[in-house]
Amino acid sequence: MGLRPTHLGYAYQDLLTALRMVDLAVGRARSVTVDTKMFVGDRFDDITCEWGTGRRERLQIKHTDHDRVLSAESFIKDSRGLRLDLLFSSIDRDLTSQPATSHRLVVRDTEPDEPDLMRVLQPVSSGIDPGPALHGLGSKRFRFDAAALRAHNP
């Protein structure tokens, strides 16, 4: 397999980081922290941004070097660092000390088509849509439905 996918992943992360640095330079952001784990088990260590509004946002970025559909396996196994229970544990721990923080996964995958995953991962409704993770970049946004997760026990 080689290191090509890893290098592409770092290039993708570097590009998104550069865009956050532009936010910092033009005054939309107060600070940008890159590649820093805030605690043991932190899963959102790629970019932490403190916005001018006082909000705090943490991004975990996952790139793939080929087109693939976002699958349930991404959240069941930990080969991509996205195992769902560990993500939730990380969010819970972070919110204990920083309650006004949003956590976002940014993936290159296409939207899911597995019925089991689609049952618990829903498109974000327009009333609560935070917009794209990066200004001016089109994306589709999804969120896990806690009630559906409990009901379907995937």
N, C-alpha and C positions, 0 to 999 in steps of 0.2 A: 504494500500500500504506500509506503514512503511517507515523507513529511509534508507533501504538497497540501493535503487538506488542513493540516495544522497551520501551515504558513498562511493559507487563504483565510483561515479563521482569525488569525492575528491581524491580517491586513484589514479585514472587515471590522474588527473591533477598533483598530487604529483609526479607520475612517469615521466611525461613529463617535469616537473620542474627540477627533479633530472638530467635528461639528459641535460638540458640547463646548469645546474651547472657544469656538466662534461665539456661542451664547454667552460665555464669560466675557469675551472681549467687547461685545456690544452692550453689556450690562443686563442681559436677561437673567444671568446666573451670578450668584455671589461667590460660589466655589465649586470646583470640580475635583473629585478624588478618583484616581484610576488604579485598578488592580490592587485594591486594599481590602483585606478581610478585616472586618470590624470586631470579630469574635470568632472563637473556634466553632466550626460548622457553618460559617457564613456562606450562603449560596449566591448572594447578590453582590459580588465583589468586583465586577467589571467597571462600572461607573456609578459614582454617587454624586449627585448634583444638588446643591442648595440653591434654590431659585430666588430671584429678587423678591418674590412674593412671600418668602419665608417657608414655602413648601420644600420638602426634601424628597428626592426621587432616587431609587436604586434600580439599576439595570443589570440583568444577566444576559449576555449576548451569546447566541449559539449560531454558528454558521455551518453550512454543509456545502461541499464542492459540487454537488449534483442536485437536480430537482428531486424532491421527495415530499411525500405527504406527511404532515405531522401525525404521528401514530401514538396509540395508547402505550406502546412499548417504551416510548421516550419518557413516560412518567411512571412506569412500573419498574423498569430496570434503571440502573444508575450509570449506564455507559456514557451518557451525555451530561451527567451531573444534574439531572432534572427529576430525580425520583420524588414523587409528589409529597410523601410524608416528610422528607428531608427539606424540601422547599418550604412547606408550611411551618416546620419547626424553626427554620431560619427566620422566616417572616415574623413569627410569634416572638422570638427572642429579640429581634431588632425593634419591634413595636413596643416592647417593654421599656426601652430607654428612649426611643424616638417615635412617639405615637402618631405624629403627623407625617408619616412617611408612606409613599406609594412604592410598590415593588412591581417591576415589569420584566417579563421575559421577552427578548427580541430574538426571533428565529427567522431563518430564511425559508423554512419549510412552507409548502402550500397548505391551504386550510384542510382540516381533517375530513375524512369521509367514512371513518369507521363508526358504525352505529353506537357502540358502547362508549366511545370517546365523545361523540356528538351529544350524547345524552347528558353528559356532565360538564362539557366545555361548550358554553353558549356564546354567540356573538354579543358584544357589548351593546346594550340598548342606547339609543341616541340621548336619552335623558341623563345618563351617567358616563357617557363616553368622554374620556380625558383627551381624546385626539391622538394623533400619531406620536410615537415616542420621540421622533425627530421632526422639527418644524419643516413643513413643506414636503415631507416624504409620505407618499400614499401607503397605507397599510390596512390590514384587516385586524380588528382587535377582538379578542375573546377573553372570557373569564370563567373560572370554575364556579359552578353553581353548588354551594354548600349543601343545600337540601337534596339536590339530585345525587351528590356524592354519598350522602348518608343513606338515601333510599335505595340506591343501586349497588352500593358496596362493591365498586369495581376492583 
